[in-house]
């Protein structure tokens, strides 16, 4: 059976570099670029990130406050005193936040990569079973 690892590693590197570059172009989200992982497998492509990356990109809808302590680094960088954390968490829980949309929409590229992976698997099966 054909080993797909070299192709998957190449695709993973391309997408990892693209995501890192996209995050590097945003001065705030540049801090989170190490928190993004991309995984290619024979099932397709997935992007994994921490909650900070997810909420930073897409925003947070109203309804739940961020966990206690998660805003302290951000508050410190902006000169906001620690005792204001509860007020900020309540406001975010009430109003939500806007996303920064620093990650480009990779849907087209991911769909193309997934098609390439499936085509490669199909060709290997076809060749192995002498269906050519």
C-alpha positions in Angstrom: 0.0 0.0 0.0 1.2 3.5 -0.8 2.5 5.6 2.1 0.7 9.0 2.1 2.9 10.5 4.8 5.2 12.5 2.5 2.3 14.2 0.7 0.4 14.8 4.0 3.5 16.3 5.6 4.0 18.6 2.6 0.4 19.8 2.7 0.5 20.2 6.5 3.6 22.4 6.2 2.0 24.6 3.5 -1.1 25.2 5.6 0.8 25.6 8.8 3.0 28.3 7.2 -0.1 30.0 5.7 -1.8 30.2 9.0 1.3 31.3 10.9 1.8 34.1 8.3 -1.8 35.2 8.6 -1.5 35.4 12.3 1.8 37.2 12.1 0.2 40.0 10.1 -2.1 40.8 13.0 0.0 42.3 15.8 -2.3 41.1 18.6 -2.9 37.6 17.4 0.8 37.1 16.6 1.1 36.1 20.2 -1.2 33.2 19.7 0.4 31.7 16.5 2.1 28.9 18.6 -1.3 27.9 19.8 -2.5 26.9 16.3 -1.9 23.4 15.1 -2.8 22.0 11.6 -3.3 18.3 11.1 -3.5 16.5 7.7 -4.5 12.8 7.7 -6.1 10.5 5.2 -9.5 11.8 6.6 -8.7 15.4 5.6 -7.4 18.6 7.1 -8.2 20.1 10.5 -7.2 23.3 12.3 -6.9 23.1 16.1 -6.5 26.1 18.4 -6.9 27.2 21.9 -10.1 29.0 23.1 -8.2 32.3 23.0 -7.5 31.8 19.3 -11.1 30.8 18.5 -12.7 33.7 20.4 -10.1 36.1 19.1 -10.9 35.1 15.5 -14.7 34.6 15.6 -15.6 36.7 18.7 -17.7 35.6 21.6 -21.5 35.7 21.5 -23.4 37.0 24.6 -24.5 34.6 27.2 -21.4 33.4 29.1 -18.5 35.1 30.8 -14.9 34.2 30.0 -13.4 32.0 32.8 -11.8 33.8 35.8 -8.2 34.6 35.2 -8.2 34.3 31.4 -8.2 38.0 30.8 -5.5 39.0 33.2 -2.6 38.9 30.7 -4.6 41.1 28.3 -5.6 43.5 31.1 -2.0 43.8 32.2 -0.9 44.7 28.7 -3.6 47.4 28.5 -2.8 48.8 32.0 -6.2 47.7 33.5 -6.1 46.9 37.2 -6.8 43.3 38.2 -9.8 44.2 40.4 -11.7 45.2 37.2 -11.6 41.7 35.9 -15.1 40.8 37.1 -16.6 43.9 35.5 -15.0 43.1 32.1 -16.1 39.5 32.3 -19.7 40.5 33.1 -19.7 43.0 30.1 -18.3 40.3 27.8 -20.9 37.8 29.1 -23.7 40.4 28.5 -22.6 41.9 25.2 -20.2 39.4 23.6 -17.1 40.5 21.6 -16.3 41.2 18.0 -14.0 38.8 16.2 -10.7 40.0 14.7 -11.0 37.6 11.8 -7.2 37.2 11.5 -7.5 33.7 10.1 -8.3 33.7 6.4 -11.1 31.6 5.1 -9.3 28.4 4.1 -12.5 26.5 3.0 -11.6 26.5 -0.7 -8.0 25.4 0.0 -9.1 22.8 2.6 -11.7 21.4 0.2 -9.1 21.1 -2.6 -6.6 19.5 -0.3 -9.2 17.0 1.0 -10.1 16.2 -2.7 -6.4 15.6 -3.5 -6.0 13.2 -0.5 -9.2 11.3 -1.5 -8.1 11.2 -5.2 -4.7 9.8 -4.2 -6.3 7.1 -2.1 -8.7 6.2 -4.9 -5.9 5.9 -7.4 -3.9 3.7 -5.1 -6.8 1.4 -4.5 -7.6 1.3 -8.2 -4.0 0.4 -9.1 -3.7 -2.1 -6.3 -6.8 -3.9 -7.5 -5.8 -3.7 -11.1 -8.9 -1.7 -12.0 -7.1 0.6 -14.4 
